[in-house]
Amino acid sequence: MSRTPQGQRASLDKQPHEVAAMFDGVAERYDLTNTVLSFGQDRLWRRATRAALGLRPGERVLDVGAGTGVSTEELAQSGAYAVGADLSLGMLYAGKRSRPAVPLLAGDALRLPFADGAFDAVTISFALRNVADTDAALRELARVTRPGGRLVVCEFSTPVNPAFRTVYLSYLMRSLPAVARAVSSNPEAYVYLAESIRAWPDQPALAARVGAAGWSQVAWRNLSGGIVALHRAVRDGS
């Protein structure tokens, strides 16, 4: 079985320092690698996330797991004030160099450095899967969102068509690491990526966890045949 850079088999059991170190190692070419590996779909997924949040000018939105800030920059196109937070200093430094106008700061999804109810909306894209405690992170996102505020989780998910799912899983476990070796600064990190996607809960299972963490009106929308799903929810009023 392939190993992560830290010598551990990829799983959902993650330590924050290990995740940060892994992303530090891919920061320089992270955005390019994502575009290549997704065949350009990553741009569409970011736009869909912004649309699902329904942001309005003057609102405050928090982008958790923002990495280099490419997703935060997309959110700001709505006219909302968008702030990005990430655990990886390497990703943040790369983002500051390429997007100096985007507000980016260091922050752990389990202990966000913001007051209760500070944001009108929160989102986390392709990062919830990398948090050590998914349920605690969802509760922390609820804490920093005002009552009635919105959540969108954009995450890899389970393709709905069985034949397509078989092809997709084959790509994840065989082709994705090979492509990553050609374009990534740390291709071994993408072995972790592939294994963590395969182990992640499907759409109904994640929706149940969102609903148990202080969110209501939970729904999801599949993108790219279910390769990615947008889970939307509203912060409970209590």
C-alpha positions as CSV (number, residue, x, y, z in Angstrom):
1,M,0.0,0.0,0.0
2,S,1.3,3.5,-0.8
3,R,2.4,5.7,2.0
4,T,2.0,9.4,2.9
5,P,5.1,11.6,3.3
6,Q,5.0,10.9,7.0
7,G,5.2,7.2,6.5
8,Q,1.6,6.5,7.5
9,R,-1.1,4.9,5.4
10,A,-3.6,7.5,4.3
11,S,-6.7,7.4,6.4
12,L,-9.2,9.7,8.1
13,D,-7.1,9.6,11.3
14,K,-5.1,12.8,10.9
15,Q,-2.9,15.0,13.1
16,P,-3.0,18.7,12.4
17,H,0.8,19.1,12.2
18,E,0.9,16.2,9.7
19,V,-1.8,17.7,7.5
20,A,-0.1,21.2,7.6
21,A,3.3,19.7,6.7
22,M,1.8,17.8,3.8
23,F,0.2,20.9,2.3
24,D,3.3,23.0,3.0
25,G,5.0,20.5,0.6
26,V,2.6,21.0,-2.3
27,A,2.0,24.8,-1.9
28,E,4.0,26.2,-4.7
29,R,2.3,24.3,-7.5
30,Y,-1.0,23.4,-5.7
31,D,-3.4,25.5,-7.8
32,L,-1.8,24.3,-11.1
33,T,-1.9,20.7,-10.0
34,N,-5.6,20.9,-9.0
35,T,-6.5,22.4,-12.3
36,V,-4.7,19.6,-14.2
37,L,-6.0,16.8,-12.1
38,S,-9.6,18.0,-12.3
39,F,-9.4,18.7,-16.0
40,G,-10.3,22.4,-15.2
41,Q,-13.4,21.5,-13.3
42,D,-12.0,23.1,-10.1
43,R,-12.9,26.5,-11.5
44,L,-16.5,25.5,-12.0
45,W,-16.7,24.0,-8.5
46,R,-15.5,27.3,-7.0
47,R,-18.1,29.3,-9.0
48,A,-20.8,26.8,-7.9
49,T,-19.8,27.2,-4.2
50,R,-20.1,31.0,-4.5
51,A,-23.5,30.8,-6.1
52,A,-24.7,28.3,-3.5
53,L,-23.8,30.6,-0.6
54,G,-26.0,33.4,-2.1
55,L,-23.7,36.1,-0.9
56,R,-24.7,39.7,-0.9
57,P,-22.5,42.9,-1.0
58,G,-21.5,43.8,2.5
59,E,-21.9,40.4,4.1
60,R,-19.0,38.7,5.8
61,V,-17.9,35.2,4.7
62,L,-15.3,32.9,6.1
63,D,-13.4,30.5,3.8
64,V,-11.9,27.7,5.9
65,G,-9.2,25.6,4.5
66,A,-8.6,28.5,2.0
67,G,-5.1,27.4,1.1
68,T,-3.6,29.9,-1.3
69,G,-6.8,32.0,-1.3
70,V,-8.0,31.1,-4.8
71,S,-11.4,30.2,-3.4
72,T,-11.5,33.3,-1.2
73,E,-10.8,35.4,-4.2
74,E,-13.7,33.8,-6.0
75,L,-16.0,34.5,-3.0
76,A,-15.1,38.2,-3.0
77,Q,-16.4,38.6,-6.5
78,S,-19.9,38.6,-4.9
79,G,-19.1,41.9,-3.2
80,A,-19.0,40.2,0.2
81,Y,-16.0,40.7,2.5
82,A,-14.2,37.3,2.2
83,V,-11.6,36.1,4.7
84,G,-9.6,33.0,4.2
85,A,-8.1,30.8,7.0
86,D,-5.8,27.8,6.7
87,L,-3.6,25.6,8.9
88,S,-0.7,25.4,6.4
89,L,1.7,28.4,6.6
90,G,3.3,27.3,3.3
91,M,-0.1,27.6,1.5
92,L,-0.7,31.0,3.1
93,Y,2.7,32.3,2.1
94,A,2.2,31.1,-1.5
95,G,-1.2,32.8,-1.4
96,K,0.2,36.1,-0.1
97,R,2.7,36.1,-2.9
98,S,0.2,35.5,-5.7
99,R,-2.9,37.2,-4.2
100,P,-1.6,40.0,-1.9
101,A,-5.0,41.7,-1.7
102,V,-6.8,38.7,-0.3
103,P,-7.2,38.6,3.5
104,L,-5.6,35.3,4.6
105,L,-4.7,34.2,8.1
106,A,-3.5,31.1,10.0
107,G,-6.4,29.2,11.6
108,D,-7.3,25.7,12.7
109,A,-10.8,24.6,11.7
110,L,-11.2,23.1,15.2
111,R,-10.3,26.4,17.0
112,L,-11.1,29.3,14.7
113,P,-9.8,32.7,15.9
114,F,-13.2,34.5,15.6
115,A,-16.0,35.5,17.9
116,D,-19.3,33.7,18.1
117,G,-21.6,34.7,15.2
118,A,-18.9,36.8,13.4
119,F,-19.9,35.7,9.9
120,D,-23.0,35.7,7.7
121,A,-21.8,32.7,5.9
122,V,-19.0,30.1,6.1
123,T,-17.6,27.6,3.6
124,I,-15.0,24.9,3.5
125,S,-13.8,23.5,0.2
126,F,-11.9,20.2,-0.1
127,A,-10.6,20.6,3.5
128,L,-13.2,19.1,5.8
129,R,-11.9,15.7,4.8
130,N,-8.5,16.6,6.2
131,V,-9.7,17.8,9.6
132,A,-8.9,15.5,12.5
133,D,-12.5,15.7,13.9
134,T,-15.2,16.3,11.2
135,D,-18.1,16.7,13.7
136,A,-16.2,19.2,15.9
137,A,-15.2,21.2,12.9
138,L,-18.8,21.4,11.8
139,R,-19.8,22.6,15.2
140,E,-17.0,25.2,15.2
141,L,-18.2,26.5,11.8
142,A,-21.6,26.9,13.4
143,R,-20.2,28.7,16.3
144,V,-18.7,31.5,14.2
145,T,-21.8,31.8,12.0
146,R,-24.7,34.1,13.1
147,P,-28.1,32.5,13.6
148,G,-29.7,32.1,10.2
149,G,-26.4,32.3,8.4
150,R,-25.4,29.8,5.7
151,L,-22.9,27.0,5.3
152,V,-21.6,25.4,2.1
153,V,-19.3,22.4,2.2
154,C,-17.7,21.7,-1.1
155,E,-16.1,18.3,-1.0
156,F,-15.2,15.2,-3.0
157,S,-18.0,12.7,-2.8
158,T,-19.5,9.5,-4.4
159,P,-20.4,9.4,-8.1
160,V,-24.0,8.4,-8.4
161,N,-23.7,6.2,-11.6
162,P,-22.2,2.8,-10.7
163,A,-20.3,2.4,-14.0
164,F,-18.9,5.9,-13.7
165,R,-18.0,5.3,-10.1
166,T,-15.9,2.3,-11.0
167,V,-14.0,4.3,-13.7
168,Y,-13.5,7.2,-11.3
169,L,-12.1,5.1,-8.5
170,S,-9.7,3.5,-10.9
171,Y,-8.5,7.0,-11.9
172,L,-8.1,8.0,-8.3
173,M,-6.0,5.0,-7.3
174,R,-3.9,4.5,-10.5
175,S,-3.9,7.5,-12.8
176,L,-4.1,10.4,-10.3
177,P,-0.8,9.6,-8.6
178,A,0.9,9.2,-12.0
179,V,-0.4,12.6,-13.2
180,A,0.6,14.2,-9.9
181,R,4.2,12.9,-10.4
182,A,4.4,15.0,-13.6
183,V,3.0,18.3,-12.2
184,S,3.1,18.3,-8.4
185,S,6.0,19.5,-6.2
186,N,5.1,16.6,-3.8
187,P,3.4,13.8,-5.7
188,E,3.2,11.4,-2.7
189,A,0.7,13.8,-1.1
190,Y,-1.7,12.9,-3.8
191,V,-1.7,9.3,-2.8
192,Y,-3.1,10.5,0.5
193,L,-5.6,12.5,-1.5
194,A,-6.8,9.5,-3.4
195,E,-7.2,7.3,-0.4
196,S,-8.9,9.9,1.7
197,I,-11.5,10.5,-1.0
198,R,-12.2,6.8,-1.2
199,A,-12.7,6.6,2.5
200,W,-14.9,9.7,2.8
201,P,-18.7,9.4,3.7
202,D,-21.2,9.6,0.8
203,Q,-23.7,12.4,0.4
204,P,-26.5,11.2,2.8
205,A,-23.9,10.3,5.5
206,L,-22.3,13.7,5.4
207,A,-25.7,15.4,5.4
208,A,-26.6,13.6,8.6
209,R,-23.4,14.7,10.2
210,V,-24.0,18.3,9.2
211,G,-27.5,18.2,10.6
212,A,-26.2,16.8,13.9
213,A,-23.7,19.7,14.3
214,G,-26.1,22.7,14.8
215,W,-27.2,23.1,11.2
216,S,-30.7,22.8,9.7
217,Q,-32.3,22.7,6.2
218,V,-29.5,20.5,5.1
219,A,-29.5,19.6,1.4
220,W,-26.9,18.7,-1.3
221,R,-26.3,19.1,-5.0
222,N,-24.0,16.9,-7.0
223,L,-21.5,18.4,-9.3
224,S,-19.6,16.5,-12.1
225,G,-21.8,13.4,-11.6
226,G,-21.1,13.3,-7.9
227,I,-17.3,13.5,-8.0
228,V,-18.0,16.6,-5.9
229,A,-21.0,17.5,-3.8
230,L,-22.1,20.9,-2.4
231,H,-23.8,20.4,1.0
232,R,-25.8,23.5,2.0
233,A,-27.3,24.3,5.4
234,V,-28.6,27.1,7.6
235,R,-27.4,27.9,11.2
236,D,-30.0,27.1,13.8
237,G,-31.4,30.1,15.5
238,S,-30.7,28.9,19.0
